[in-house]
């Protein structure tokens, strides 16, 4: 009985060491600000990422997406700290820009460079590529038509749908008001694809953040190995005593 208790105690210690040895790897985030003649946003967004670097994506204004199936892709994007990234972002069947910049009476009162101008559209496709196959990502999509009220946009990824319904004068990032969040898995090509539409639908920007994998620390791995060896020797000793 005493021997069993000692063995169970050793197993509990080993499990605790394994638990605390696992630490999340640092997440990589790519921020995109769709804008026309407005300044590029700089600062943190709704994602829990301290990086403040945003990619300014400026395509043709109204008429930039003239026909069904037409699209454009943003390449050369950097991550939220300015480092190189393999991520690309594409839009298909979008309508064009609503360039409500700071000089307009309809500019946003919060995060103006990000939330004032947008790509409007209905049934428009968003494709994010260059991701890790099978990787899990938090995707934040921003939609606020400047300071207009009730700009409604529904985002769809797979079977998941989430809508934004703006409120005039909102002064913070608020889920369901000026952004939505999805947790998605990149497909076999390293892509995430969805769509957006609705009454006065628009897309101001996005953040795609890799959900960090939990990996053991090297020092903790060594500690776990020592515990494993000790348990093995202990079990051999018990076996000898029982003979």
C-alpha positions in Angstrom: 0.0 0.0 0.0 2.8 2.4 0.9 4.6 1.6 -2.3 1.5 2.3 -4.3 1.1 5.7 -2.7 4.7 6.6 -3.4 4.3 5.6 -7.0 1.1 7.6 -7.4 2.8 10.6 -5.8 5.7 10.3 -8.3 3.2 10.2 -11.2 1.4 13.3 -9.9 4.7 15.2 -9.7 5.6 14.1 -13.2 2.2 15.3 -14.5 2.5 18.7 -12.9 6.0 19.2 -14.3 4.6 18.3 -17.8 1.7 20.7 -17.3 3.9 23.7 -16.3 6.5 22.9 -18.9 4.2 23.5 -21.8 4.2 27.2 -22.9 2.6 28.8 -25.9 4.8 29.9 -28.7 4.6 33.5 -29.7 1.7 34.3 -32.1 2.2 35.9 -35.4 -0.4 38.6 -36.5 -0.9 40.3 -39.8 -2.9 43.5 -39.8 -4.5 45.0 -43.0 -6.1 48.4 -43.3 -8.2 48.9 -46.5 -8.1 52.6 -47.3 -8.2 55.1 -50.1 -6.9 58.6 -49.3 -7.1 58.3 -45.5 -4.1 57.8 -43.3 -3.1 54.2 -42.4 -4.1 53.1 -39.0 -1.3 52.6 -36.4 -2.0 51.0 -33.0 -3.5 47.9 -31.5 -6.7 46.4 -32.6 -9.2 44.0 -31.1 -6.8 41.1 -31.3 -4.7 40.5 -28.2 -1.5 41.5 -30.0 0.9 44.3 -28.9 2.1 45.0 -32.5 1.1 48.3 -34.0 2.1 48.0 -37.7 -0.7 47.8 -40.2 -0.4 47.1 -43.9 -2.1 49.8 -46.1 -4.0 48.2 -48.9 -5.0 50.8 -51.5 -6.6 49.5 -54.7 -8.6 51.4 -57.3 -11.6 53.4 -56.0 -15.1 53.0 -57.2 -15.1 50.8 -60.3 -11.9 49.0 -59.2 -13.9 45.7 -59.2 -16.0 46.2 -62.3 -17.3 42.7 -63.1 -18.2 39.5 -61.4 -15.3 37.3 -60.6 -12.8 40.2 -60.8 -10.4 40.4 -57.8 -7.2 41.8 -56.5 -4.5 40.4 -54.2 -2.3 42.2 -51.7 1.2 40.7 -51.4 4.3 41.7 -49.6 2.5 42.1 -46.3 4.4 42.4 -43.0 3.4 41.2 -39.6 2.4 43.4 -36.7 6.0 44.2 -35.7 7.2 44.9 -39.3 8.7 41.5 -40.0 8.3 39.6 -43.2 5.2 37.6 -43.8 4.0 35.0 -46.4 0.3 36.0 -45.9 -1.6 37.4 -48.8 -5.2 38.9 -48.8 -7.5 38.9 -51.8 -11.0 40.4 -52.4 -13.3 39.2 -55.2 -16.6 40.8 -56.4 -16.2 43.8 -54.1 -17.8 47.1 -55.1 -15.2 49.8 -54.5 -14.3 52.3 -51.8 -16.4 54.5 -49.6 -13.6 57.0 -48.8 -15.1 58.8 -45.8 -11.9 60.3 -44.5 -11.2 62.7 -41.7 -12.4 65.7 -43.8 -15.9 64.2 -44.1 -18.7 64.7 -41.6 -19.1 61.0 -41.6 -15.7 60.0 -40.4 -15.5 57.6 -37.5 -15.0 59.1 -34.0 -12.7 56.2 -33.0 -9.8 54.6 -34.9 -10.7 56.9 -37.8 -8.0 55.7 -40.3 -9.2 52.1 -39.9 -13.0 52.5 -39.5 -13.8 55.4 -41.8 -13.2 54.1 -45.3 -14.1 50.7 -46.5 -14.7 48.3 -49.4 -18.4 48.0 -49.9 -19.9 44.9 -51.4 -22.6 42.2 -51.3 -21.6 38.6 -51.6 -18.0 39.6 -51.8 -15.3 37.0 -51.2 -12.4 37.3 -48.8 -9.4 34.9 -49.3 -6.4 34.8 -46.9 -3.6 32.7 -48.2 0.0 31.8 -47.2 -1.1 30.2 -43.9 0.1 27.0 -42.3 -1.9 24.0 -43.6 -4.2 22.9 -40.8 -3.2 25.8 -38.6 -5.7 27.5 -36.3 -6.3 31.2 -36.7 -8.2 34.0 -35.0 -9.6 36.3 -37.7 -10.9 39.8 -36.8 -12.9 41.6 -39.5 -13.7 45.3 -39.2 -16.8 47.0 -40.6 -18.0 50.4 -39.8 -19.2 52.9 -42.5 -17.6 55.9 -40.8 -20.1 57.5 -38.5 -23.3 56.2 -40.2 -25.6 54.3 -38.0 -26.8 50.7 -38.6 -24.2 49.8 -41.3 -25.0 46.1 -41.3 -22.5 43.5 -42.6 -22.8 39.8 -42.3 -19.6 37.7 -42.5 -19.7 34.1 -43.4 -17.0 31.4 -43.1 -18.2 27.9 -43.7 -21.3 27.4 -41.7 -20.5 30.3 -39.3 -22.2 33.6 -39.7 -21.6 36.8 -37.6 -23.0 40.2 -38.2 -21.9 43.8 -37.4 -24.5 46.5 -36.7 -22.9 49.9 -36.1 -23.7 52.3 -33.4 -22.9 56.0 -33.9 -20.2 57.4 -31.6 -18.7 54.1 -30.4 -15.3 54.8 -28.9 -13.8 51.4 -28.5 -13.5 48.1 -30.4 -16.7 46.3 -29.7 -17.6 42.9 -31.0 -20.8 43.0 -33.0 -20.6 46.8 -33.4 -17.5 47.4 -35.4 -15.8 44.0 -35.7 -16.4 40.3 -35.6 -14.2 37.4 -34.7 -13.9 33.9 -36.1 -11.7 30.9 -35.1 -10.8 29.1 -38.3 -8.6 26.3 -39.6 -6.5 26.8 -42.8 -7.4 24.3 -45.5 -5.1 21.9 -47.3 -3.8 24.8 -49.4 -3.1 27.1 -46.5 -6.2 29.3 -47.2 -9.1 30.7 -45.3 -12.0 31.8 -47.5 -15.3 33.5 -46.6 -17.6 36.2 -47.8 -19.4 39.4 -46.6 -22.6 41.1 -47.6 -25.8 42.8 -46.3 -27.4 46.3 -46.2 -24.6 48.8 -46.8 -22.0 46.1 -46.2 -18.4 47.0 -46.0 -14.9 45.8 -45.0 -12.6 48.2 -43.3 -9.7 45.9 -42.4 -8.7 42.7 -40.8 -6.3 41.0 -38.4 -5.3 37.3 -38.8 -3.5 35.9 -35.8 -2.1 32.4 -35.6 -3.2 30.6 -32.5 0.1 29.6 -30.9 0.9 25.9 -30.5 1.8 24.8 -27.0 5.4 23.6 -26.9 7.6 22.3 -24.1 10.5 24.5 -22.9 14.0 22.9 -23.5 14.9 23.1 -19.8 11.6 21.6 -18.7 12.1 18.8 -21.2 15.4 17.9 -19.5 13.7 18.0 -16.1 10.9 15.7 -17.4 13.5 13.3 -18.7 15.2 13.1 -15.3 11.9 12.5 -13.6 11.1 9.7 -16.1 14.5 8.1 -15.5 14.0 8.3 -11.7 10.5 6.7 -12.0 12.0 3.9 -14.2 14.7 3.1 -11.6 12.1 3.2 -8.9 9.9 0.7 -10.7 12.9 -1.6 -11.3 13.6 -1.4 -7.6 10.0 -2.3 -6.7 10.2 -5.3 -9.1 13.4 -6.6 -7.4 11.8 -6.2 -4.0 8.7 -8.2 -5.0 10.8 -11.1 -6.3 
